């Protein structure tokens, strides 16, 4: 688990954020991780998986926030792949990848 991930979720929930995990990962794989991160479902409000992603002409998956049906002026995406917010660049916060290091 990325250091401070659970603390981040707790703090965001405490101040009233809706938390949607939107991953390009497969549902079973992602759920196995998210169930460890939030086993009682206290922090994560919704989970979206690869089947909710879009693909470009080369078949590369990316996330389009417009499918959320939320006010995009109040929506952020925090991701280690900048291409995942190409459709809504002003909504993206780019973070470093983490490999248990």
N, C-alpha and C positions, 0 to 999 in steps of 0.2 A: 504494500500500500504506500502510495506517495506520502512522505512526511507531512503532517498537519492537515491531511485531507478531511478527516473526520471533524477536526476542530473547525475547519473552514465551513463545512456543511452546518454544523451546530450554530455557529455565529450568524451565518446568513439566514438560517431559519428563525433564529431568535429575533432578528430585526425585520422579519416579515417577507423575505424573498420566497417566491415559488421556485423550487429547484427541479429542473428537468435534466435528466442525464440523456444526452443524445450522442450515441456512439455509432461508428461504422462497423463495430463488431457484431458478430452473430449473437442472436438472442440468448441461447443457452450459455455460451461462454461469458457474455457480459453479465447475465444474471448471477452466475456463480460468484463473480467478483463483487457485484453490487449487494448481494445478499450477505456477504461478509462485512462490507462497509456499513450497511444500514440494515441489520437483521430484523429489526422491529418495524421498519418502514416509517420511522419518525421524521426523517429529513428529506428523503427523495420523494417528490410528489408524482413524477411521471418518468417513465423510461421509454426511450425511442431507440431503435436498433437499425441495423443495416437496411432492413426493408423500408425504412422511412427516409433513407438517403436518396439523393439524386446521383446520376452518373454523367460524366462528361463524354465527349465523342470517343475517347480512348477507353471508356469503361471504368474510369477511376471514380470512386465514391467521394461525395462531398455532402455537406449539410446545408440545406436551404431553410433558414429560419422562418420564411413565410408560411411554411406548412404548420407552424405552431398555432396560428390563429391568435397571436398575441400582438399587443401594441409594440411594434419594433423600436419605438423611441424609448421603451422601458425594458428592452431585452438585450442581454449580453450573451456572448458565447466565449468561453474560455477554452482554448484548445492549443495543443502543441503543433498542429499543422495549419499554417496560415491559409492554405487552400480551402479549408473548411468554412471560412467566412469570406470567401471571394464574392459571393452574392450580396453580402451585407458587411462590407469592410469596416464601416464605422461602428459596428456592434462587436467587433472582435478584440479580444485580449489574447495576445500570443504569449505562450509560456514555453519554457524549455521542456524537452522530452526528459523522461525519468526512467532509468533502468536499474532500480534497486541500488543505486550508487550514492 
